[in-house]
Amino acid sequence: MRMMKTIRFGAFAAAALAISLVIGCSNPIAQQSGAASNSGKVLVQIAHEGIPLANVQTAGARTLIPNGVGLYYTLVFTDTTTLNPQEDAVLFGAASTTVALDAGTWDLAVEGYLSQADAEATSPAVTPVVTGSATGIVVSAAETTPVTVDLTAALSPGEWGTLNYAVKWPYSGINTVTKAELTVEKVGGGTPITVDLMVSGTINTYDNYWDSEVGTTLYRAVGSIDLESGYYNVGVTLYNGGNIVDGDIAHIYNDLETAAVFTYTAAHFAEAANTTALTNALTAADTAKTGVLVSAAGEGIPVGVDWVTQAALNTLNSAITAAQSTAAIALSQVDVDAAETDLTSAISTFTSAKTAGTYDPAADATLGLYVGSSPTPEANTETLAQALAWLQAYALDTTDYTILLGADESLPPWTLGGAFSGPTTAADGKTGVTLTLKGYGTERTVQLSAGGSLFTVDSGVTLVLDANIRLNGRTPNTAALVTVNDSALELNAGAKISGNINNSSFGGGVYVSNTFGNTASFTMSGGEISGNTGYYGGGVFVYSYDSSYPSTFTMSGGEITGNTAIDDGGGVYFTNSYGTLTMSGTAAISGNTASDEGGGVNFNSYYGTFTMSDSAAISGNTANYGGGVYFNTSYGTLIMSDSAAISGNTATYYGGGVLFSADTLTMSDSAVISGNTTSYTTYSSSYGGGGVILYSGTLTLGDSAAISGNTSNSNGGGVHLSSSGTLTLGGTAAISDNTATYYGGGVYVNNTSAVFTMSGGAISGNTTTNTGTSYGGGGVYVSTGTFTKTGGVIKGDTDTRHRPGENTAKNDNGHALNIAGTAMRNAEIGNTDNVDVYNYGGGATYSPILTDPFWDKH
């Protein structure tokens, strides 16, 4: 086999072998003849250069590839105007050649073969070893235009190449090398091959010889290993009391030989290399990067701020990584000095690449941290981490700060305010501080990089998340993404809190809590809380401890959506005492899930108040109990007004829209509970309440409020009165178009302590669907309890045609009303003049009270 020269690359794509061809342009394949007056000349040249790899231990690590010199290449030029490829190919077996081309624009295809015979073979054709191309080559008369072509060689599993190695080290003058090994292992895993370099065998020769290049006698171990095509880590370890560990990456290709040569001198075995200069260079590299922004063309970079391209920054970062590796290992002074030289050169190149920004900050906001109403940002705070560090050192009481973030950023947990201190605490011990976080131009993501809350907002600080900011959490995590203790959080339009999976504690997105004598608040005027998980409160968890200083959650806009509670409160969980939850404006809680109680909201704050107004909506949420709202607390109040809506939610067992066990639930104006469902289909007298199930307290419907279009696959399509619940219907309010499978399409009264009082409004268009003889009550079914009617209308199906507005029992058992199995059939019950009083209820087993001065028997 042919011995191939080791090639060192300066730039290398991990998926492909890159052999650079530098090409100067010219004309059709006029071979070596003289150029016409309208032609130019093309010099095709093969070039090779080395590359250090950051993922190998030593700074001098190489990528080893087969030598390209000696391959035979064909060059085919195509005129882009005629689109016809030239039939004559240029064939050469040297390092360069010259071709003449007519003036014009050309595309070039290059193929490389192991031999001339392979290049010329046609039947069958031989697949080239390497290929490459260049397009749009503009050739001008009497000129040469340089073009670079990268040749790539595909790996060939199942085919074999050869690794030739030579390892050399000093024969005398150092501690005796007691062990020397070469290890070859396929990148990505595989069975390693280990060669004892000090023992001659079938693949290894070990001897000593005079090396004229080094000028001393060396031990050497040479040999070859046949390997399947692919990438291999090649490592060398020499033991002499202080080990040398070295390594390269070798590329093995079918029928080609790749050389790995390792030569060590006494300098490599030096015990104490001086790394001072290298350490200083690393410090200088960090200084060179400080405050420099990345930009493709400098858009939006303010005057006085330098920027570089991402490629320039990547190059310096690679040099820093290599230097850090060498500083840590310090195998020899030679390696350390070489690393310092390389890094210093990289710093110089990076510094030369810096370009001053030209953006005028007076015309618009610039990146950074602003103090108060200052028109210009503080210096050196272009990242969030820098800005928080600045606040740690310089924050003042009663001062507003704004951070304008210009790029995505990864950040560990930080504490804002409070009595703490440390490397990740900002504005500690301060009072009256407001910190606003905004994204510049487009959405900027702050990614939580370690477990815990990204921001823990403690006393003295208010955190405002403003436009174009997304806080993104972790999977899994052990805390809410934002924790608010005795302090305040504001979420505005365009801000998002998302993607935090807290499997072990309260609050997926936000946790709010106060202590005795302090308040805590969360104000959401816009934005989004989505895709979070918490044990209680998938989106938001609020704890209100002190009756004199209650916690508050005020939501006037934005959406809490797609969150999950492992137990209760898919969207929001509000607990303890005297807290206030307010939804107004366009606030929406939608598409959340709780495994147990309260798909949208779980509210159990003792003496707490939950208010919904304007067009606030709770919709599309799911739970076992209380699909939209689970409201279970002593003396609690739920108020719905304006056009507030609880709609399209699903509960498995009780309360598709609302499960209520508290003090007062009031619906006024045009508020509506509609389109909700309980899904459990097996009959139980306790299941149901498609719109509302009321265990205790009073549900009052007034004005034109409505409970409509709800479905219970058990009982009480609109309302299920259980335990000591009281329902009051008045004004022009309606319970309409609801459906129950068994009892009470509109209303189901099912407890001796339950009370239904109807002074106005209408119960219409409701239905029970089961045709079994024991069920019924299309409009109202009273099993036990009190039904007092002094006004309003309950209209039954008078002719079995089931027309709109008529309540219907599909078994014909009490279209309008069924009391304990004694039905009022085909009747309209309402305020009608000049009719006799009809005391309906004879024979009722449980003697419910039914009172109405105007019963129209028909």
KEBADREN-310899 format. One record per residue (C-alpha): residue in three letters; x, y, z. Coordinates in steps of 0.001 Angstrom, whole numbers, padded with zeros to 6 digits, always signed. Example, Ala and Ser with C-alpha at 12.3 -4.5 7.8 and 13.67 -1.06 7.14 Angstrom:
% KEBADREN-310899
ala+012300-004500+007800 ser+013670-001060+007140 
END
This chain:
% KEBADREN-310899
met+000000+000000+000000 arg+001052+003583-000648 met+002201+005628+002346 met+000061+008793+002548 lys+001336+012034+004017 thr-000329+013378+007190 ile-002521+016405+006387 arg-003358+019130+008942 phe-006548+021140+008335 gly-007246+024696+009454 ala-011032+024340+008965 phe-012905+021058+008900 ala-016589+020028+008783 ala-017070+016928+010936 ala-019247+015187+008372 ala-016920+015563+005408 leu-013304+015538+004358 ala-012550+019020+003048 ile-009705+019296+000553 ser-009426+022852-000711 leu-008854+023399-004419 val-007909+026969-005249 ile-008982+027649-008829 gly-008350+030613-011093 cys-010951+030991-013842 ser-010789+030630-017659 asn-012261+028873-020740 pro-013677+025746-022508 ile-011495+022818-022157 ala-008913+024157-024481 gln-006338+022010-022649 gln-002808+023325-022552 ser-002943+025254-025832 gly-002453+028990-025968 ala-005380+031136-024870 ala-007477+033058-027406 ser-007770+036822-027120 asn-011030+036547-025227 ser-009851+033850-022848 gly-008313+033705-019423 lys-006199+031151-017617 val-007199+028893-014763 leu-004700+027493-012305 val-006087+024464-010469 gln-004114+023776-007298 ile-004532+021294-004443 ala-003868+022743-000987 his-003696+021105+002480 glu-003672+022651+005958 gly-004101+021505+009583 ile-006843+021954+012225 pro-006828+021701+016046 leu-009970+020038+017438 ala-011493+021366+020670 asn-012888+017955+021664 val-009436+016294+021836 gln-007373+016603+025017 thr-004318+018408+023679 ala-003970+021715+021936 gly-001914+020133+019169 ala-004560+017587+018242 arg-004928+016981+014524 thr-007411+015621+012078 leu-005585+012992+010037 ile-006768+012326+006502 pro-005350+010515+003489 asn-003084+012639+001333 gly-004782+014030-001793 val-001544+014617-003739 gly-001082+011843-006299 leu-004790+011349-006955 tyr-005988+011801-010513 tyr-008619+014456-011075 thr-011062+015223-013860 leu-012359+018762-014297 val-015534+019331-016304 phe-016553+022933-017023 thr-020083+023832-018123 asp-021025+027081-019855 thr-023972+028442-017835 thr-025376+030154-020931 thr-025603+027068-023162 leu-025855+024596-020251 asn-023746+022168-022261 pro-020883+020424-020473 gln-017572+020234-022288 glu-016809+016741-023533 asp-013052+017101-023107 ala-011938+016678-019510 val-008688+017890-018055 leu-006820+014967-016557 phe-003756+015342-014367 gly-001806+013434-011795 ala+000177+016295-010309 ala-000493+018956-007696 ser-001679+021587-010194 thr-002589+022276-013797 thr-003579+025165-016051 val-006741+025342-018169 ala-007907+027986-020662 leu-011585+029020-020842 asp-013453+031488-023008 ala-014703+034596-021289 gly-018093+033963-019683 thr-019670+032283-016665 trp-018877+028648-015878 asp-019698+025869-013460 leu-017034+023330-012531 ala-017313+019691-011412 val-014220+017958-009988 glu-013757+014227-009407 gly-010711+012483-007909 tyr-009667+008863-008487 leu-006994+006568-007095 ser-005470+005998-010532 gln-005604+007164-014110 ala-007163+003842-015070 asp-010014+004425-012609 ala-010534+007925-013968 glu-010743+006666-017562 ala-012845+003551-016906 thr-016274+003584-018539 ser-017582+000014-018467 pro-018116-000238-015659 ala-017421+003297-014414 val-015459+003612-011178 thr-016910+005718-008377 pro-014640+008691-007599 val-012897+008865-004224 val-013597+012571-003778 thr-015855+015084-005526 gly-016484+018805-005453 ser-017914+021677-007451 ala-017903+025438-007926 thr-020621+027490-009611 gly-020883+030910-011189 ile-017176+031255-012074 val-016855+034519-014006 val-014001+034417-016525 ser-012718+037667-018001 ala-010302+038017-020914 ala-006642+037928-019903 glu-007537+037656-016194 thr-007512+034977-013500 thr-010317+034699-010986 pro-009532+032561-007879 val-012176+030042-006822 thr-012146+027566-003940 val-013531+024058-004375 asp-013999+021792-001359 leu-013635+018105-002181 thr-015547+015715+000068 ala-015000+011985+000455 ala-017912+009823+001603 leu-017387+007189+004256 ser-017910+003650+003016 pro-019085+001147+005681 gly-018023-002374+004813 glu-014981-001121+002930 trp-011491-000894+004379 gly-008531+001438+004536 thr-005272+001463+006472 leu-003911+003449+009433 asn-000101+003685+009331 tyr+001374+004897+012609 ala+004782+005891+013894 val+005392+006833+017539 lys+008849+008118+018513 trp+010299+009187+021877 pro+013780+009899+023327 tyr+016192+007016+023772 ser+018037+008508+026765 gly+018317+011589+028936 ile+014890+011281+030601 asn+013182+008978+033026 thr+012791+005596+031423 val+009489+005077+029634 thr+008098+001949+031247 lys+004987+001584+029146 ala+003815+002900+025786 glu+000423+002236+024207 leu-001490+003187+021088 thr-005304+003016+021247 val-007625+003154+018231 glu-011380+003416+018798 lys-014181+004279+016376 val-015815+007640+017076 gly-019264+007070+018547 gly-018326+003788+020186 gly-016863+000447+019289 thr-014327-002097+020477 pro-010987-000336+020996 ile-007754-001735+019564 thr-004795-001365+021961 val-001216-001866+020753 asp+001729-002318+023143 leu+004274-000073+021429 met+007227-001606+023297 val+006620-005142+022008 ser+007151-006121+018389 gly+004416-008213+016842 thr+002411-008803+013690 ile+001227-005193+013499 asn+004046-003423+015350 thr+007836-002993+015118 tyr+009751-001533+018088 asp+013383-000400+017746 asn+015771+002529+018204 tyr+017403+004661+015517 trp+019095+007974+014857 asp+016522+010598+013873 ser+018255+013255+011802 glu+015309+015634+012040 val+015325+015612+015857 gly+019106+015171+016066 thr+019129+012370+018615 thr+018493+008674+019027 leu+014822+007794+019439 tyr+012843+004746+020223 arg+010198+004212+017598 ala+007208+001929+017144 val+005798+001634+013639 gly+003026-000439+012168 ser-000251-000485+010307 ile-003821-001477+011124 asp-006524-002233+008570 leu-009770-000520+009589 glu-013287-000272+008217 ser-014001+003119+006674 gly-014984+005708+009274 tyr-013691+008158+011907 tyr-011349+006936+014658 asn-009843+008384+017835 val-006130+007581+017840 gly-004522+007973+021253 val-000970+007635+022555 thr-000055+007194+026218 leu+003552+007126+027463 tyr+004304+006305+031107 asn+007519+007501+032783 gly+006286+008651+036186 gly+004655+011673+034542 asn+002421+010559+031730 ile+002092+011949+028247 val-001397+011641+026808 asp-001883+012652+023191 gly-004451+012023+020491 asp-005709+012716+016993 ile-008786+011907+014953 ala-008079+009785+011881 his-010276+009462+008806 ile-010121+006071+007156 tyr-011340+005700+003560 asn-011647+002737+001257 asp-008290+001614-000226 leu-006486+004686+001147 glu-003770+004973+003773 thr-003850+007508+006599 ala-000659+008306+008503 ala-000449+009134+012221 val+003021+010276+013289 phe+003736+011213+016924 thr+007224+012509+017796 tyr+008168+013411+021382 thr+011325+015093+022682 ala+012702+015680+026148 ala+010733+018929+026292 his+007509+016937+026251 phe+008526+015301+029515 ala+009263+018545+031361 glu+007668+018355+034820 ala+006764+022019+035461 ala+005835+024066+032413 asn+005416+027806+033069 thr+001834+028720+032159 thr+001926+032379+033258 ala+002006+033761+029710 leu-000772+031400+028627 thr-002919+032374+031622 asn-002392+036052+030784 ala-003393+035345+027198 leu-006615+033695+028392 thr-007411+036781+030468 ala-006686+038981+027466 ala-009014+036848+025337 asp-011897+037325+027784 thr-011184+041055+027869 ala-011220+041171+024070 lys-014704+039601+024051 thr-016212+041732+026815 gly-018963+043998+025575 val-018660+042813+021963 leu-021985+041965+020313 val-022610+039461+017536 ser-024217+040718+014339 ala-024328+039636+010708 ala-023901+043159+009373 gly-023992+045493+012381 glu-027711+046279+012330 gly-028861+047969+015512 ile-025411+048058+017143 pro-025120+051453+018867 val-022256+053888+018527 gly-019496+053051+020998 val-020246+049312+020973 asp-018125+046866+018954 trp-019537+043919+017037 val-018182+040875+015218 thr-019698+038103+013131 gln-020605+034812+014761 ala-017829+033114+012788 ala-015219+035478+014231 leu-016447+034841+017766 asn-016506+031069+017187 thr-012889+031139+016005 leu-011718+032944+019137 asn-013807+030669+021380 ser-012200+027602+019774 ala-008748+029038+020432 ile-009718+029758+024046 thr-010985+026180+024522 ala-007759+024724+023118 ala-005622+027008+025320 gln-007630+026127+028427 ser-007054+022436+027715 thr-003308+022951+027375 ala-003148+025097+030535 ala-004909+022345+032465 ile-002650+019528+031224 ala+000648+021437+030653 leu+002443+018410+029236 ser+005470+020429+028225 gln+006747+023968+027886 val+006750+023464+024124 asp+003015+022763+024143 val+002302+025681+026506 asp+004355+028142+024470 ala+002716+026985+021233 ala-000745+027370+022759 glu+000089+030886+024000 thr+001348+031846+020540 asp-001775+030455+018859 leu-004131+032186+021300 thr-002311+035515+021038 ser-002605+035308+017268 ala-006333+034495+017565 ile-006861+037499+019873 ser-005125+039750+017373 thr-007295+038439+014537 phe-010447+038862+016638 thr-009485+042403+017685 ser-008902+043330+014052 ala-012344+041944+013195 lys-014129+044222+015692 thr-016292+046832+014025 ala-017718+049902+015756 gly-021490+050201+015788 thr-023147+053061+013932 tyr-026666+052872+015358 asp-027957+056174+016787 pro-029359+055591+020270 ala-031239+058860+020111 ala-033432+057439+017350 asp-034476+054329+019257 ala-033700+052220+022302 thr-030326+050507+022547 leu-029363+047326+024275 gly-028485+047454+027932 leu-029698+048435+031384 tyr-031407+051798+031870 val-031708+053637+035144 gly-034906+055580+035642 ser-035728+057670+032570 ser-032145+057807+031280 pro-032043+057829+027434 thr-028832+055793+027312 pro-027975+052488+028971 glu-025301+051794+031534 ala-021966+050644+030098 asn-021074+046982+029720 thr-024546+045611+030409 glu-025467+044235+027005 thr-026484+040847+028461 leu-028949+039989+031179 ala-026222+038376+033272 gln-024152+041574+033092 ala-027136+043729+033975 leu-028015+041614+037016 ala-024383+041711+038158 trp-024501+045500+037832 leu-027650+045622+039954 gln-025969+043430+042531 ala-023261+046042+042928 tyr-025002+049362+042291 ala-028801+049126+042731 leu-030405+051953+044726 asp-033619+052155+046760 thr-036808+053538+045127 thr-035353+053342+041630 asp-036742+051920+038380 tyr-034461+049867+036120 thr-035097+048514+032636 ile-033086+045763+030926 leu-033365+045679+027131 leu-032214+042232+026023 gly-030838+041889+022496 ala-030265+038135+022252 asp-031376+034825+023707 glu-029597+033949+026912 ser-029116+031020+029266 leu-029213+031908+032961 pro-029004+030037+036288 pro-031454+030850+039115 trp-031271+034442+040420 thr-032768+036080+043519 leu-034018+039662+043236 gly-034240+041657+046447 gly-034750+040303+049944 ala-032159+040017+052663 phe-029975+037574+050791 ser-026593+038064+049183 gly-024366+036071+046900 pro-023171+035758+043310 thr-026706+035317+041953 thr-028573+037893+044045 ala-029391+041352+042658 ala-030644+044432+044548 asp-030446+042557+047841 gly-031581+044584+050837 lys-033110+047287+048634 thr-036640+048696+048779 gly-038861+050234+046147 val-036934+048761+043205 thr-038791+048029+039951 leu-036959+045911+037383 thr-038456+045706+033874 leu-037225+043135+031367 lys-037850+043707+027625 gly-036752+042047+024410 tyr-035207+044149+021654 gly-036919+044026+018249 thr-038183+040444+018458 glu-038827+037772+021071 arg-035794+037026+023264 thr-035706+033827+025321 val-034129+033534+028752 gln-033526+029819+029295 leu-033241+028465+032823 ser-029928+026580+032887 ala-030110+024899+036312 gly-032724+023607+038752 gly-034847+026045+040763 ser-036705+029261+039974 leu-035184+031385+037227 phe-036203+034445+039255 thr-037073+034451+042953 val-038542+037901+043575 asp-038293+038817+047240 ser-039326+041841+049269 gly-038278+045238+047984 val-038383+044388+044278 thr-041128+044353+041642 leu-040300+042338+038521 val-042004+043449+035288 leu-041863+041124+032279 asp-042582+043243+029225 ala-042812+042853+025443 asn-040727+040262+023579 ile-039503+038372+026621 arg-039960+034611+027056 leu-038838+032873+030235 asn-038347+029196+029467 gly-038088+026536+032171 arg-036647+023045+032587 thr-037844+019461+032312 pro-037882+018308+035031 asn-037616+021002+037695 thr-038368+021294+041404 ala-039731+024853+041579 ala-041935+027311+039712 leu-040198+029235+036933 val-040858+032513+038818 thr-041297+032636+042607 val-042755+035769+044216 asn-042304+036110+047996 asp-043749+039185+049751 ser-043229+041103+046522 ala-044774+041718+043112 leu-044704+040353+039572 glu-046196+042023+036499 leu-046691+040296+033151 asn-047443+042548+030168 ala-048384+042001+026540 gly-045761+040081+024573 ala-044175+038395+027595 lys-044309+034632+028139 ile-043618+032165+030946 ser-043412+028663+029528 gly-042036+025164+029464 asn-041355+024543+033151 ile-042170+021053+034434 asn-042237+021170+038236 asn-043133+017629+039239 ser-042599+017971+042964 ser-043950+021258+044330 phe-046429+024110+043866 gly-046710+026239+040747 gly-045410+025357+037312 gly-045103+028838+035844 val-045548+031257+038782 tyr-045615+030816+042575 val-046907+033761+044666 ser-046906+033787+048477 asn-046916+036237+051367 thr-046038+036058+055033 phe-047605+037718+058065 gly-047601+041499+057733 asn-046661+041465+054030 thr-048468+041444+050714 ala-047696+039562+047524 ser-049210+040298+044138 phe-049242+039099+040558 thr-050629+041486+037934 met-051139+040141+034425 ser-052250+042709+031852 gly-051172+040603+028862 gly-048754+037927+027811 glu-048957+034186+028152 ile-048326+031462+030716 ser-048229+028178+028837 gly-046928+024641+028785 asn-046041+024468+032483 thr-046676+021725+035038 gly-047010+021925+038817 tyr-048316+019644+041536 tyr-050882+022312+042432 gly-051301+025178+039996 gly-049914+024135+036639 gly-049780+027732+035443 val-050027+029836+038636 phe-050070+029056+042357 val-051129+031813+044800 tyr-050972+031482+048587 ser-052597+034164+050747 tyr-051475+033982+054362 asp-052495+037200+056117 ser-056095+038481+056251 ser-054865+042066+056688 tyr-052363+041861+053836 pro-053831+039302+051426 ser-052203+038023+048271 thr-053776+039141+044994 phe-053788+037921+041425 thr-055179+040543+039049 met-055551+039453+035435 ser-056821+042079+032996 gly-055448+040496+029835 gly-053283+037725+028470 glu-053832+033997+028584 ile-053030+031086+030872 thr-053165+028116+028545 gly-051988+024557+028052 asn-050754+024050+031613 thr-051104+020868+033682 ala-051657+020215+037381 ile-050545+016831+038635 asp-053302+017224+041228 asp-055427+020416+041357 gly-055669+023741+039522 gly-054535+023215+035948 gly-054441+026924+035149 val-054557+028604+038587 tyr-054560+027337+042166 phe-055521+030005+044762 thr-055489+028986+048405 asn-055640+029806+052136 ser-057462+032995+053252 tyr-058768+036429+052201 gly-057078+036365+048811 thr-058449+038112+045744 leu-058466+036740+042212 thr-059699+039173+039564 met-060231+038537+035859 ser-061270+041419+033620 gly-060719+042821+030155 thr-059780+040036+027727 ala-058178+037779+030331 ala-058435+034095+029396 ile-057721+030824+031185 ser-058033+028082+028582 gly-056989+024579+027623 asn-055525+023609+030996 thr-055778+020212+032685 ala-055967+019035+036301 ser-055867+015384+037242 asp-058339+015978+040059 glu-059982+019347+040823 gly-060255+022609+038884 gly-059102+022327+035292 gly-059066+026089+034812 val-059119+027462+038394 asn-059090+025860+041822 phe-060102+028517+044374 asn-060187+027598+048060 ser-059225+030818+049784 tyr-061162+031196+053073 tyr-063155+034457+052826 gly-061604+034889+049396 thr-063159+036636+046389 phe-063008+035659+042736 thr-064386+038258+040299 met-064888+037909+036540 ser-065986+040915+034466 asp-065797+042449+030989 ser-065135+039633+028493 ala-062947+037524+030773 ala-063239+033842+029907 ile-062452+030413+031342 ser-062751+027868+028554 gly-061708+024471+027290 asn-060265+023204+030560 thr-060498+019644+031916 ala-060599+017980+035355 asn-062382+015214+037241 tyr-064252+017790+039349 gly-064941+021379+038293 gly-063754+021423+034699 gly-063727+025216+034487 val-063733+026297+038157 tyr-063514+024323+041376 phe-064640+026767+044125 asn-064621+025136+047545 thr-064062+027356+050572 ser-065884+028768+053562 tyr-067451+032192+052958 gly-065929+032545+049518 thr-067539+034656+046775 leu-067565+034206+042996 ile-068956+037129+040977 met-069566+037076+037224 ser-070707+040245+035446 asp-070699+041994+032068 ser-070096+039325+029385 ala-067782+037120+031430 ala-067972+033476+030415 ile-067162+030009+031700 ser-067576+027833+028644 gly-066553+024638+026890 asn-064989+023004+029937 thr-065227+019321+030863 ala-065427+017502+034198 thr-065540+013745+034472 tyr-067951+013613+037437 tyr-069186+016940+038886 gly-069450+020492+037609 gly-068473+020711+033967 gly-068385+024498+034210 val-068312+025163+037971 leu-068258+023088+041126 phe-069320+025528+043881 ser-069276+024943+047622 ala-068891+028321+049302 asp-071005+031366+050124 thr-072172+033303+047064 leu-072081+032793+043308 thr-073630+035748+041498 met-074221+036072+037763 ser-075447+039397+036392 asp-075542+041454+033191 ser-074846+039060+030283 ala-072533+036686+032107 val-072805+033105+030884 ile-071903+029557+031830 ser-072271+027628+028573 gly-071203+024615+026571 asn-069690+022753+029498 thr-069894+018985+030014 thr-069744+016251+032619 ser-068644+013120+030790 tyr-069264+010216+033194 thr-072109+008137+031766 thr-072870+005622+034537 tyr-075879+006761+036549 ser-075394+008108+040052 ser-077728+010547+041776 ser-074731+012583+042967 tyr-073051+013043+039580 gly-073748+015819+037128 gly-074114+019541+036845 gly-073071+020152+033257 gly-073060+023901+033870 val-072906+024128+037693 ile-073098+021746+040627 leu-073972+023660+043813 tyr-073196+021986+047156 ser-073569+025008+049425 gly-074124+028736+049137 thr-076421+030654+046821 leu-076298+030838+043038 thr-078138+033961+041874 leu-078927+034567+038211 gly-080152+038064+037433 asp-080390+040549+034575 ser-079854+038609+031335 ala-077282+036142+032672 ala-077563+032607+031349 ile-076636+029016+032007 ser-077051+027508+028566 gly-076020+024755+026212 asn-074385+022608+028878 thr-074474+018806+028964 ser-074484+016319+031794 asn-074172+012664+030939 ser-075766+012109+034332 asn-078090+014683+036004 gly-078693+018430+035954 gly-077702+019570+032479 gly-077707+023232+033530 val-077638+023185+037353 his-077388+020388+039902 leu-078509+021478+043394 ser-077042+019198+046016 ser-076558+019336+049752 ser-077591+022830+050986 gly-077277+024780+047737 thr-079755+027540+046866 leu-080598+028637+043315 thr-082348+031971+042677 leu-083514+032817+039154 gly-084861+036288+038373 gly-084913+039219+035939 thr-084651+038011+032357 ala-082002+035416+033175 ala-082230+032029+031502 ile-081421+028390+032040 ser-081748+027162+028494 asp-080844+024506+025947 asn-079078+022270+028428 thr-079138+018468+028280 ala-079057+015748+030945 thr-079173+012020+030361 tyr-081291+011100+033400 tyr-082844+013854+035565 gly-083325+017592+035170 gly-082345+018852+031737 gly-082335+022415+033064 val-082248+022025+036868 tyr-081896+018996+039138 val-082815+019506+042841 asn-081538+016597+044893 asn-081368+017255+048639 thr-083882+018026+051356 ser-081888+021167+052188 ala-081653+022349+048570 val-083785+025366+047579 phe-084756+026638+044131 thr-086558+029985+044002 met-087762+031335+040649 ser-089029+034914+040604 gly-088431+035618+036914 gly-086486+034591+033883 ala-087040+031480+031820 ile-086230+027807+031801 ser-086468+026745+028161 gly-085227+024354+025543 asn-083740+021895+028009 thr-083834+018125+027502 thr-083491+014773+029262 thr-082554+012039+026825 asn-082966+008691+028628 thr-086255+007015+027762 gly-086407+004903+030922 thr-089695+005378+032759 ser-088162+006485+036076 tyr-086334+009500+034655 gly-087503+012863+033384 gly-087971+016527+034111 gly-086948+018201+030870 gly-087022+021656+032459 val-086782+020891+036191 tyr-086602+017718+038234 val-087133+017981+041998 ser-086144+014794+043774 thr-086154+016284+047276 gly-085950+019901+048380 thr-087909+023107+047920 phe-089025+024699+044660 thr-090764+028071+045039 lys-091937+029802+041888 thr-093325+033340+041938 gly-092593+034364+038358 gly-090858+033485+035146 val-091704+030797+032618 ile-091031+027059+032313 lys-092408+025962+028972 gly-093036+022296+028285 asp-093547+020358+025085 thr-097322+020565+024467 asp-097571+018343+021405 thr-094408+016137+021441 arg-092965+018069+018507 his-090010+019272+020568 arg-089939+022747+019122 pro-087262+025328+020029 gly-087784+026812+023471 glu-089769+023867+024746 asn-088364+021744+027540 thr-088496+018065+026663 ala-088287+014776+028520 lys-087715+012172+025837 asn-089638+009621+027900 asp-092579+012095+028045 asn-092197+012138+031837 gly-092483+015779+032815 his-091438+017965+029904 ala-091620+021136+031978 leu-091438+019762+035501 asn-091163+016461+037325 ile-091452+016352+041100 ala-090358+013079+042653 gly-091810+011108+039764 thr-095127+013025+039505 ala-094977+014906+036272 met-096632+017988+034862 arg-097108+016835+031283 asn-097419+018964+028204 ala-097796+022175+030129 glu-096571+025724+030283 ile-096049+026907+033817 gly-095907+030647+034076 asn-097289+034037+034926 thr-100581+034012+033036 asp-103500+036254+033913 asn-106953+034947+034864 val-106008+031393+035696 asp-106748+029357+038734 val-104126+028563+041294 tyr-103043+024993+040750 asn-101344+023390+043700 tyr-099198+020826+041979 gly-097528+018125+043975 gly-100126+015588+044963 gly-098737+012203+045828 ala-095132+013320+045984 thr-093252+010873+048169 tyr-090841+013418+049652 ser-093423+016235+049832 pro-091352+018945+048181 ile-092706+022447+048618 leu-094022+023917+045372 thr-095541+027388+045539 asp-096870+029545+042657 pro-100009+031739+042615 phe-100278+031340+038864 trp-100300+027716+037699 asp-101662+027247+034233 lys-102746+023628+034081 his-103913+023534+030438 
END
